[in-house]
């Protein structure tokens, strides 16, 4: 059997190399000289190996090397260790996903592809975050459920703008810049739903069309790096940290999701709250129940808890509601006749999060809700800060980490190597920022993600 497995791996490598030769020839004709191969580490930073276009067939077949120690890197590039990962030994192979290969419009001469990470033996690397998201999507498919997901990307440009929140004046001030963001994303095949100025001076938000869970995380990476590149070409810095000014409203990384079965949106047409199906209700109840633990994934930085404050539309309370932007879980029924519009939004997450960990962990929590037959509590209307008995989500990373380390659901889903890497990085970053003022934390993180 081992010989048969090795033969299959060799055949798969030949198939990847053949497909990559075709792509490399196409890219060369288009003037593409290099391909950026990216993954996102536990700290939420996008890491890269770049290869010449001519080497793409070899890299697609056998990968390019990278140390597993990056899974315990911190946001400042210092290194911690975990029981399974750490130290200078070992090597992984980064295999590009050629189906996601994209010519980068704002980086002339470059293309991009996300990677899956494998052991030297060809076996999947157990701590690969992208493969974790894929495993959870496959687990959902085993329940007969297809997930459609999409991230909102919020960022601030520097120097900031004088225009008001949500104001047309801000778009006018940066009209060429915003148009170039639209144009670059469209040229890369990204379907933009909307871009608008957000609350804080210099802040914008872009929403893109939903995709499968892995694809949604890929898009989150591609959208952010495209914005970064367009910004630099306009002489601007794009900041994606959870907070820029600790006294102001920060950047969110909200996750939208809907459940589908046989072409039907399970967020509509049922007997549950606001006409959602029983399956959708149980899935969302699982997410709501797990939110304190999920924050260690979706709000992973000490800076995240400077953003996660009441009455800032950040979702600081463990509650849900119909179109309630102060609830951590917002349900969106959508207009009559728009069956595909009904979805849920997790509002308490931010851009410091690894999007692959987010999509996978949310699916794991939702499926646990289905398996347990959970029901949603009563929805909340109005600002929960003014309502008696509403439970605050964790207000610090150590508090969230306490819930995370006690979650049997997330430990089983992630597997011990990845679960322990997340724990180690969160503990180390807590120590890294211990004793700093909110302003010092904001300044140390705002430009890192």
C-alpha positions as CSV (number, residue, x, y, z in Angstrom):
1,X,0.0,0.0,0.0
2,X,2.9,2.4,0.8
3,X,4.3,1.9,-2.7
4,X,0.9,2.5,-4.2
5,X,0.5,5.7,-2.2
6,X,4.0,6.9,-3.4
7,X,3.0,6.1,-7.0
8,X,-0.1,8.2,-6.6
9,X,1.9,11.1,-5.2
10,X,4.3,11.0,-8.1
11,X,1.4,10.9,-10.6
12,X,-0.2,13.9,-8.8
13,X,3.1,15.8,-8.9
14,X,3.4,15.1,-12.7
15,X,-0.2,16.4,-13.2
16,X,0.5,19.5,-11.2
17,X,3.7,20.1,-13.2
18,X,1.9,19.7,-16.5
19,X,-0.8,22.2,-15.5
20,X,1.9,24.6,-14.2
21,X,3.8,24.5,-17.5
22,X,0.7,25.7,-19.3
23,X,0.2,28.5,-16.7
24,X,3.9,29.5,-16.8
25,X,3.8,29.9,-20.6
26,X,0.7,32.0,-20.3
27,X,2.2,34.2,-17.6
28,X,5.4,34.6,-19.5
29,X,3.5,35.9,-22.6
30,X,1.7,38.4,-20.2
31,X,5.1,39.6,-18.9
32,X,4.8,38.0,-15.5
33,X,8.2,37.4,-14.1
34,X,7.5,36.1,-10.6
35,X,4.8,34.4,-8.5
36,X,4.2,35.2,-4.9
37,X,3.3,32.1,-2.9
38,X,1.5,33.0,0.3
39,X,0.2,31.4,3.5
40,X,-1.0,33.1,6.7
41,X,0.6,32.3,10.1
42,X,-1.1,31.8,13.5
43,X,-0.3,35.5,14.4
44,X,-2.3,36.6,11.3
45,X,0.6,37.8,9.1
46,X,0.8,36.8,5.5
47,X,4.1,35.2,4.7
48,X,5.6,34.6,1.3
49,X,8.0,32.7,-0.9
50,X,8.4,34.2,-4.4
51,X,9.6,32.1,-7.3
52,X,10.5,33.0,-10.9
53,X,7.7,32.2,-13.3
54,X,9.9,29.7,-15.2
55,X,10.2,27.6,-12.0
56,X,6.5,27.3,-11.5
57,X,6.3,23.7,-12.9
58,X,9.0,22.5,-10.6
59,X,7.5,24.2,-7.6
60,X,4.0,22.9,-8.4
61,X,5.3,19.4,-8.6
62,X,7.6,19.3,-5.5
63,X,6.9,22.6,-3.6
64,X,9.3,25.1,-2.2
65,X,10.8,24.8,1.2
66,X,9.8,26.6,4.4
67,X,10.4,26.0,8.0
68,X,7.4,24.9,10.2
69,X,8.7,27.3,13.0
70,X,6.8,30.1,11.3
71,X,3.7,28.7,13.0
72,X,5.0,30.0,16.3
73,X,6.2,33.4,15.0
74,X,4.7,36.4,16.8
75,X,3.4,39.7,15.3
76,X,6.8,41.3,15.9
77,X,8.7,38.4,14.3
78,X,10.0,37.1,17.5
79,X,9.5,33.3,18.1
80,X,7.9,31.2,20.7
81,X,7.5,27.4,20.8
82,X,4.8,24.8,21.4
83,X,4.8,21.1,22.4
84,X,4.6,20.2,18.7
85,X,6.2,23.1,16.8
86,X,9.3,25.2,17.4
87,X,13.0,25.3,16.9
88,X,15.2,25.3,13.8
89,X,14.7,21.7,12.7
90,X,12.4,20.4,9.9
91,X,11.2,21.6,6.6
92,X,7.8,21.8,4.8
93,X,6.9,22.0,1.1
94,X,4.7,24.8,-0.1
95,X,2.5,23.6,-3.0
96,X,0.7,26.4,-4.9
97,X,-3.0,26.0,-5.7
98,X,-3.0,26.7,-9.4
99,X,-6.8,27.1,-9.5
100,X,-6.3,30.3,-7.5
101,X,-3.4,31.6,-9.6
102,X,-4.0,35.3,-10.2
103,X,-2.1,38.0,-12.1
104,X,-1.7,41.0,-9.8
105,X,-3.0,44.1,-11.4
106,X,-1.4,46.5,-9.0
107,X,1.9,44.8,-9.0
108,X,3.1,44.7,-12.6
109,X,5.2,41.6,-13.4
110,X,3.7,39.6,-10.5
111,X,1.2,36.8,-10.0
112,X,0.0,35.3,-6.8
113,X,-1.2,31.9,-5.5
114,X,-2.0,30.6,-2.1
115,X,-0.3,27.4,-0.9
116,X,-1.1,24.3,1.0
117,X,1.7,23.0,3.1
118,X,3.0,19.4,3.1
119,X,5.6,17.3,4.9
120,X,8.7,16.3,3.0
121,X,7.1,12.8,2.7
122,X,4.1,14.3,0.8
123,X,1.7,13.9,3.7
124,X,-0.5,16.9,4.5
125,X,1.1,19.1,7.3
126,X,-1.2,18.7,10.3
127,X,-0.8,22.4,11.2
128,X,-1.6,23.8,7.8
129,X,-4.3,26.4,8.4
130,X,-5.6,26.3,4.8
131,X,-6.0,22.5,4.9
132,X,-7.8,22.9,8.2
133,X,-10.4,25.2,6.6
134,X,-10.8,22.6,3.8
135,X,-11.3,19.8,6.3
136,X,-14.0,21.7,8.1
137,X,-15.8,22.5,4.8
138,X,-15.6,18.8,3.9
139,X,-17.0,17.9,7.3
140,X,-19.9,20.3,6.6
141,X,-20.5,18.6,3.3
142,X,-20.7,15.4,5.2
143,X,-23.7,16.9,6.9
144,X,-25.2,17.8,3.5
145,X,-24.3,21.5,4.0
146,X,-22.5,23.9,1.7
147,X,-21.1,27.1,3.3
148,X,-20.9,30.3,1.5
149,X,-18.7,32.9,3.2
150,X,-17.2,36.3,2.7
151,X,-15.1,38.7,4.7
152,X,-15.5,42.5,4.9
153,X,-12.1,44.2,4.8
154,X,-11.7,47.5,6.7
155,X,-8.6,49.6,6.5
156,X,-7.4,53.1,7.1
157,X,-5.2,55.2,4.8
158,X,-2.5,57.5,5.9
159,X,-2.4,60.4,5.6
160,X,-6.1,60.4,6.7
161,X,-9.0,62.3,5.1
162,X,-11.0,65.3,6.3
163,X,-14.4,64.0,4.9
164,X,-17.1,62.9,7.3
165,X,-18.0,59.3,8.1
166,X,-19.8,57.5,5.3
167,X,-19.5,60.8,3.4
168,X,-19.3,61.4,-0.3
169,X,-16.7,64.0,0.4
170,X,-14.2,61.4,1.4
171,X,-14.7,59.5,-1.8
172,X,-14.3,62.7,-3.8
173,X,-11.0,63.4,-1.9
174,X,-9.7,60.0,-2.9
175,X,-11.7,59.3,-6.0
176,X,-8.8,58.1,-8.1
177,X,-7.6,55.9,-5.3
178,X,-11.0,54.3,-4.7
179,X,-11.5,53.8,-8.5
180,X,-8.1,52.1,-8.7
181,X,-9.0,49.7,-5.9
182,X,-12.2,48.9,-7.8
183,X,-10.2,48.5,-11.0
184,X,-7.5,46.3,-9.6
185,X,-9.9,43.9,-7.9
186,X,-12.0,43.7,-11.0
187,X,-9.0,43.0,-13.2
188,X,-8.1,40.1,-10.8
189,X,-11.6,38.6,-11.2
190,X,-12.8,39.7,-7.7
191,X,-16.5,40.6,-7.6
192,X,-16.8,43.7,-5.5
193,X,-20.2,44.2,-3.9
194,X,-19.5,47.7,-2.5
195,X,-16.9,50.1,-1.2
196,X,-17.7,52.9,1.2
197,X,-16.0,55.3,3.6
198,X,-16.3,54.0,7.2
199,X,-16.6,55.8,10.5
200,X,-13.0,56.7,11.4
201,X,-11.2,59.4,9.4
202,X,-9.4,57.8,6.5
203,X,-11.3,54.5,6.9
204,X,-12.8,52.5,4.1
205,X,-14.5,49.1,3.8
206,X,-14.9,46.7,0.9
207,X,-17.2,43.7,0.6
208,X,-16.8,41.0,-2.0
209,X,-19.0,38.3,-3.3
210,X,-19.2,35.1,-1.1
211,X,-17.3,32.0,-1.9
212,X,-16.6,28.6,-0.4
213,X,-14.8,28.7,3.0
214,X,-11.3,28.2,1.6
215,X,-12.0,30.6,-1.3
216,X,-13.3,33.2,1.1
217,X,-10.1,33.1,3.1
218,X,-8.0,33.2,-0.1
219,X,-10.0,36.3,-1.2
220,X,-9.4,38.0,2.1
221,X,-5.7,37.7,1.5
222,X,-5.8,38.8,-2.1
223,X,-8.1,41.7,-1.4
224,X,-5.8,43.0,1.5
225,X,-2.6,42.7,-0.5
226,X,-4.2,44.4,-3.5
227,X,-5.4,47.3,-1.4
228,X,-1.9,47.5,0.1
229,X,-0.3,47.6,-3.4
230,X,-2.8,50.2,-4.7
231,X,-2.3,52.4,-1.7
232,X,1.5,52.4,-2.1
233,X,1.2,53.4,-5.7
234,X,-0.8,56.4,-4.5
235,X,1.7,57.3,-1.9
236,X,-0.5,56.1,0.9
237,X,0.0,53.6,3.7
238,X,-2.9,51.1,4.3
239,X,-3.3,50.1,7.9
240,X,-5.2,46.9,8.7
241,X,-4.6,46.6,12.5
242,X,-7.5,46.2,14.8
243,X,-7.0,49.7,16.2
244,X,-5.1,52.8,14.8
245,X,-6.2,55.2,17.6
246,X,-7.2,53.4,20.8
247,X,-9.7,56.2,21.5
248,X,-11.5,55.7,18.2
249,X,-13.3,53.0,16.2
250,X,-11.1,50.3,14.9
251,X,-11.0,48.0,11.8
252,X,-13.3,45.0,11.7
253,X,-12.9,41.8,9.8
254,X,-16.5,40.7,9.9
255,X,-17.4,37.3,8.5
256,X,-20.7,36.7,6.6
257,X,-22.0,33.2,6.1
258,X,-25.0,31.3,4.8
259,X,-25.8,27.6,4.7
260,X,-27.1,25.9,1.5
261,X,-28.5,22.5,0.8
262,X,-29.6,21.3,-2.6
263,X,-29.5,24.9,-4.0
264,X,-31.6,26.3,-1.2
265,X,-30.5,28.9,1.3
266,X,-31.2,27.5,4.7
267,X,-31.2,31.0,6.2
268,X,-34.6,31.4,4.6
269,X,-37.9,29.5,4.2
270,X,-37.9,27.7,7.5
271,X,-39.9,27.6,10.7
272,X,-37.2,29.1,12.9
273,X,-36.6,32.7,14.0
274,X,-37.0,35.2,11.2
275,X,-37.9,32.3,8.9
276,X,-34.5,30.5,9.1
277,X,-34.5,26.7,9.0
278,X,-33.9,24.6,12.0
279,X,-30.5,23.6,10.7
280,X,-29.5,27.2,10.2
281,X,-30.7,28.1,13.7
282,X,-28.7,25.2,15.3
283,X,-25.6,26.2,13.3
284,X,-25.8,29.8,14.4
285,X,-26.6,28.8,18.0
286,X,-23.4,26.8,17.9
287,X,-21.4,29.8,16.8
288,X,-23.0,32.0,19.4
289,X,-22.3,29.5,22.2
290,X,-18.7,29.2,21.2
291,X,-18.0,32.9,20.6
292,X,-15.9,33.4,23.8
293,X,-13.5,30.7,22.7
294,X,-13.7,31.7,19.0
295,X,-12.4,35.2,20.0
296,X,-8.9,33.6,20.5
297,X,-9.1,32.8,16.7
298,X,-11.1,35.8,15.4
299,X,-9.8,38.6,17.8
300,X,-6.3,37.2,18.3
301,X,-4.3,40.2,19.4
302,X,-4.1,42.3,22.6
303,X,-5.0,45.1,20.2
304,X,-8.2,43.4,19.3
305,X,-9.6,44.1,22.8
306,X,-9.0,47.8,22.4
307,X,-11.4,47.6,19.4
308,X,-14.0,45.3,21.0
309,X,-15.7,47.9,23.1
310,X,-19.5,48.5,23.7
311,X,-21.4,51.0,21.6
312,X,-18.9,51.0,18.7
313,X,-20.7,48.4,16.5
314,X,-17.9,46.0,17.3
315,X,-20.2,43.2,18.7
316,X,-18.9,43.2,22.3
317,X,-21.8,41.3,23.8
318,X,-22.6,37.6,23.4
319,X,-26.0,38.0,21.8
320,X,-27.7,38.0,18.4
321,X,-30.4,40.0,16.7
322,X,-32.0,40.9,13.5
323,X,-30.0,43.7,11.8
324,X,-28.5,44.6,15.2
325,X,-25.1,46.0,14.6
326,X,-24.2,46.0,18.3
327,X,-24.8,42.2,18.6
328,X,-21.8,39.9,18.1
329,X,-24.0,37.8,15.7
330,X,-26.1,39.8,13.4
331,X,-28.8,38.1,11.3
332,X,-29.6,39.6,7.9
333,X,-33.0,38.5,6.5
334,X,-32.6,40.3,3.2
335,X,-35.3,42.0,1.1
336,X,-38.3,40.0,-0.1
337,X,-37.6,37.9,-3.2
338,X,-33.8,38.0,-2.6
339,X,-33.4,34.4,-1.5
340,X,-29.6,34.4,-1.7
341,X,-29.3,37.6,0.5
342,X,-30.2,36.1,3.9
343,X,-27.1,35.5,5.9
344,X,-25.5,35.9,9.3
345,X,-22.6,38.2,10.2
346,X,-20.0,37.6,13.0
347,X,-19.1,41.1,14.0
348,X,-16.6,40.6,16.8
349,X,-13.7,39.5,14.6
350,X,-11.0,41.8,13.2
351,X,-8.2,41.8,10.6
352,X,-5.5,40.4,12.9
353,X,-7.2,37.0,12.5
354,X,-5.9,34.3,10.2
355,X,-8.9,33.9,7.8
356,X,-8.4,30.2,7.3
357,X,-8.5,29.6,11.0
358,X,-11.6,31.8,11.2
359,X,-13.6,29.9,8.5
360,X,-12.6,26.5,9.8
361,X,-13.2,27.3,13.5
362,X,-16.6,28.8,12.8
363,X,-17.7,25.8,10.8
364,X,-16.6,23.5,13.6
365,X,-18.6,25.5,16.2
366,X,-21.6,25.6,13.9
367,X,-21.6,21.8,13.3
368,X,-21.3,21.2,17.0
369,X,-24.5,23.3,17.4
370,X,-26.2,21.1,14.9
371,X,-25.0,17.9,16.5
372,X,-26.2,19.1,19.9
373,X,-29.6,20.4,18.6
374,X,-29.0,23.9,20.0
375,X,-31.6,26.6,19.7
376,X,-31.0,30.4,19.6
377,X,-32.0,32.4,22.7
378,X,-34.3,35.4,22.3
379,X,-32.9,38.0,19.8
380,X,-31.8,41.3,21.2
381,X,-33.0,44.7,20.0
382,X,-31.2,47.9,20.7
383,X,-27.8,48.4,22.3
384,X,-27.2,45.5,24.7
385,X,-25.1,47.8,27.0
386,X,-28.4,49.3,28.1
387,X,-30.2,45.9,28.6
388,X,-30.1,43.9,31.8
389,X,-28.5,40.5,31.8
390,X,-26.5,40.7,28.6
391,X,-23.2,38.9,28.8
392,X,-20.1,40.6,27.7
393,X,-17.7,38.7,25.5
394,X,-14.1,38.4,26.9
395,X,-12.5,41.9,27.3
396,X,-8.9,40.6,27.1
397,X,-6.9,38.0,25.2
398,X,-6.1,36.0,28.3
399,X,-9.8,35.7,29.1
400,X,-10.6,34.6,25.5
401,X,-7.7,32.2,25.6
402,X,-9.1,30.6,28.8
403,X,-12.3,29.8,26.9
404,X,-10.3,28.5,23.9
405,X,-8.1,26.1,25.9
406,X,-11.2,24.7,27.5
407,X,-13.0,24.1,24.2
408,X,-13.1,20.4,23.3
409,X,-14.8,21.2,20.0
410,X,-12.0,23.5,18.8
411,X,-9.2,21.2,20.1
412,X,-10.7,18.2,18.2
413,X,-11.3,20.2,15.0
414,X,-7.9,21.9,14.9
415,X,-5.9,18.9,16.1
416,X,-3.3,19.1,18.9
417,X,-0.4,20.6,16.8
418,X,-2.4,23.5,15.5
419,X,-4.4,24.0,18.7
420,X,-1.2,24.1,20.8
421,X,0.5,26.5,18.3
422,X,-2.5,28.9,18.6
423,X,-2.3,28.7,22.4
424,X,1.4,29.3,22.5
425,X,1.3,32.3,20.2
426,X,-1.6,33.9,22.1
427,X,0.2,33.4,25.4
428,X,3.4,34.8,24.0
429,X,1.8,37.9,22.5
430,X,0.0,38.5,25.8
431,X,3.4,38.6,27.5
432,X,4.9,40.6,24.6
433,X,2.4,43.5,25.1
434,X,2.1,43.2,28.9
435,X,2.5,46.6,30.6
436,X,2.2,48.7,27.4
437,X,-0.3,51.5,27.2
438,X,-3.2,51.2,24.8
439,X,-1.5,53.7,22.5
440,X,1.7,51.8,22.5
441,X,-0.1,48.6,21.6
442,X,-1.9,50.3,18.8
443,X,1.3,51.8,17.4
444,X,3.1,48.5,17.6
445,X,0.4,46.6,15.7
446,X,-1.4,48.9,13.3
447,X,1.0,48.4,10.4
448,X,1.9,44.8,10.9
449,X,-1.1,43.0,9.4
